[in-house]
């Protein structure tokens, strides 16, 4: 099979996914969402990034259809739409031989209902 046999729009769509995954912040967000949905304050606490930075990266992921949001009172929770994105991330790690280290503890205390319920 040659590239000229694959429709250009399919190649563009695939390339777009890889472009979205070029930002370390977006990869970190996806890695945290691997275990389920989380709110922005939770992501902020674990990644140690500013809320504005996280919101920008969430918007890119949401616009690409990789994540989805859900409002619950004051909090907005984000989750991955299709778990196959983790297969792509895992393949990249296997290819490079690199592990993505994520802190098991938040950089700061997270005030979200999810975290406060765990603490009680």
C-alpha positions as CSV (number, residue, x, y, z in Angstrom):
1,X,0.0,0.0,0.0
2,X,1.4,3.4,-0.9
3,X,0.6,6.8,0.6
4,X,-1.3,8.0,-2.5
5,X,-3.8,5.2,-1.9
6,X,-4.7,6.6,1.5
7,X,-7.1,9.5,1.3
8,X,-5.5,12.8,2.3
9,X,-8.2,13.6,4.9
10,X,-7.3,10.4,6.8
11,X,-3.6,11.3,6.9
12,X,-4.5,14.8,8.0
13,X,-6.7,13.5,10.8
14,X,-3.9,11.2,12.0
15,X,-1.4,14.0,11.8
16,X,-3.6,16.2,13.9
17,X,-3.7,13.7,16.7
18,X,0.1,13.6,16.8
19,X,0.2,17.5,16.7
20,X,-2.1,17.6,19.8
21,X,0.2,15.2,21.6
22,X,3.3,17.3,21.1
23,X,2.7,19.4,24.2
24,X,4.1,17.9,27.5
25,X,1.2,19.6,29.5
26,X,-1.4,17.9,27.4
27,X,0.3,14.5,27.8
28,X,0.5,15.1,31.6
29,X,-3.2,15.9,31.7
30,X,-4.1,12.8,29.8
31,X,-1.9,10.7,32.1
32,X,-3.8,12.0,35.1
33,X,-7.1,11.4,33.4
34,X,-6.1,7.8,32.8
35,X,-7.7,6.8,36.1
36,X,-11.0,8.7,35.5
37,X,-12.4,12.2,35.6
38,X,-10.8,15.1,37.4
39,X,-11.5,18.8,37.9
40,X,-9.2,21.6,37.0
41,X,-8.2,22.3,40.6
42,X,-7.2,18.6,40.9
43,X,-5.1,18.8,37.7
44,X,-3.6,22.1,39.0
45,X,-2.7,20.5,42.3
46,X,-1.0,17.5,40.8
47,X,0.7,19.1,37.9
48,X,1.9,22.3,39.7
49,X,0.8,24.4,36.7
50,X,-1.2,27.5,36.7
51,X,-5.0,27.2,36.2
52,X,-4.8,29.3,33.0
53,X,-2.2,27.1,31.5
54,X,-4.2,23.9,32.3
55,X,-7.4,25.5,30.9
56,X,-5.7,26.3,27.6
57,X,-4.5,22.8,27.2
58,X,-7.8,21.4,28.2
59,X,-9.5,23.5,25.5
60,X,-7.1,22.1,22.9
61,X,-7.9,18.5,24.0
62,X,-11.6,19.2,24.2
63,X,-11.7,20.9,20.8
64,X,-10.0,17.8,19.3
65,X,-12.7,15.6,20.8
66,X,-10.1,13.7,23.0
67,X,-11.7,14.8,26.3
68,X,-15.2,15.9,27.4
69,X,-16.3,18.0,30.3
70,X,-19.2,17.8,32.8
71,X,-20.3,20.5,35.2
72,X,-21.2,19.6,38.8
73,X,-22.0,22.7,40.8
74,X,-19.0,25.0,40.8
75,X,-16.7,22.3,39.5
76,X,-16.1,21.1,35.9
77,X,-14.8,17.6,35.5
78,X,-12.9,16.3,32.5
79,X,-12.6,12.8,31.2
80,X,-11.1,11.0,28.2
81,X,-13.7,10.2,25.6
82,X,-11.9,7.3,24.0
83,X,-9.4,5.2,26.0
84,X,-7.5,4.3,22.8
85,X,-5.6,7.5,23.2
86,X,-3.8,5.7,26.0
87,X,-2.7,3.0,23.6
88,X,-1.0,5.8,21.5
89,X,0.7,7.2,24.6
90,X,1.8,3.7,25.7
91,X,3.2,3.0,22.3
92,X,5.2,6.2,22.3
93,X,6.6,5.3,25.7
94,X,7.5,1.8,24.4
95,X,9.1,3.3,21.3
96,X,11.2,5.8,23.2
97,X,11.9,3.6,26.3
98,X,11.0,6.5,28.5
99,X,8.6,6.5,31.4
100,X,6.5,9.5,32.1
101,X,7.0,10.2,35.8
102,X,4.0,11.6,37.5
103,X,4.0,12.7,41.1
104,X,1.9,10.4,43.3
105,X,1.2,13.4,45.6
106,X,-0.2,16.7,44.7
107,X,2.1,19.7,44.6
108,X,-0.5,21.6,46.7
109,X,-3.7,20.5,48.5
110,X,-6.6,20.1,46.2
111,X,-9.9,21.5,47.5
112,X,-12.1,19.6,45.1
113,X,-14.9,17.4,46.4
114,X,-13.2,14.4,45.0
115,X,-10.1,14.9,47.0
116,X,-11.8,16.1,50.2
117,X,-14.0,13.0,50.2
118,X,-10.8,10.8,50.0
119,X,-9.2,12.7,52.9
120,X,-12.2,12.1,55.2
